[in-house]
Amino acid sequence: MLNSFPVCIKTLEVSNGPNQTVFYPQVVGMENQQFERTINQKIVTETQQLIDQQVGNMPETVAEMIGLYEVKNNQRQVLSLTLSNYTYHDRAAHGMTFIKGLTFDLEKEKVCELKDLFKPGSNYVERLSMLIDQQIKQRDIMLINDFQTIRPDQDFYIADKTLVIFFQLYDLTPYVFGFPMFPISVYDIQDIIDEEGPLGRMVVNN
């Protein structure tokens, strides 16, 4: 069964004392060992950056830390996943979580940024921002800041035939709302996606 997926993934963990464990994925068994190392190094780097972002210069106040990951897509030569880190500091009002999305084009052997999913010169920022603005209104999402536009390098992941754009806690909404996630069907943006890229492969019905 494992061979039906483009890549096999194993879970590693690093612990820094009681109540501080970070689980993270590593890709194994790829034919291209060099690209496998590139993927794994990128995952390790981003996992560490999440830890650094949480700990800052206050490592002694960390009461709890848990790092997790979710594989969102492992098909059609596209690997997309999220890394998350929840940390609670002593005497804080509540814990804080950050999420990082990572997407790899296994066919072209590259790490994908949001712009890589679309045709060069396409107005993907304006188009995605318009679709997200529509969802905010339709879903009656309460904002703490007016939504203007996404960043050109906005956080995202791919899940089957859906591009999910997301924001960090407090970016748009109150903490209690959680992470604002905006699923966008590939068919709603089919005219601007790169047909040779990850999203293009998701559109094909086979």
C-alpha angles and dihedrals in degrees: 000000000000091000090065089073122076091234137018117227132202128190122239127183139202122198128197100187134303116342091008113103129142120195117198136171129246125192116231138186100024118156091226102062093182093057090044088057090048092054094046094046090051090051092049092047093050092044090054092046090055089052092048091048090054100041100037108160094331106078092141092062096057107117097171138008129176124176120194139168138207127202105222099177133012104161141088091030092298123118115190125171144156129228118204134187125193117190132177120197123205112274093003117144089239141336124276129226130197126189128201124192122211126188126184127193101216093187095055092030097230142122109248128227120193093261091056090068093064140061114272111268094016119142093239094145093056093040096050092042090054092051091048091049088054091051092049089056096041094048092041091230114187111231130201090197128030111258112240109159144326121256116256086243096042118162114267147152135196122237114181107295094352134089109208116203114194141182133210124253112286093014092105111347141038117277093253091062091065123209114348104231122186115193113202121190114233087230091063091059100028094122094061103036120104103254090208093050134081096280092046089058091052092056094058111096108224 
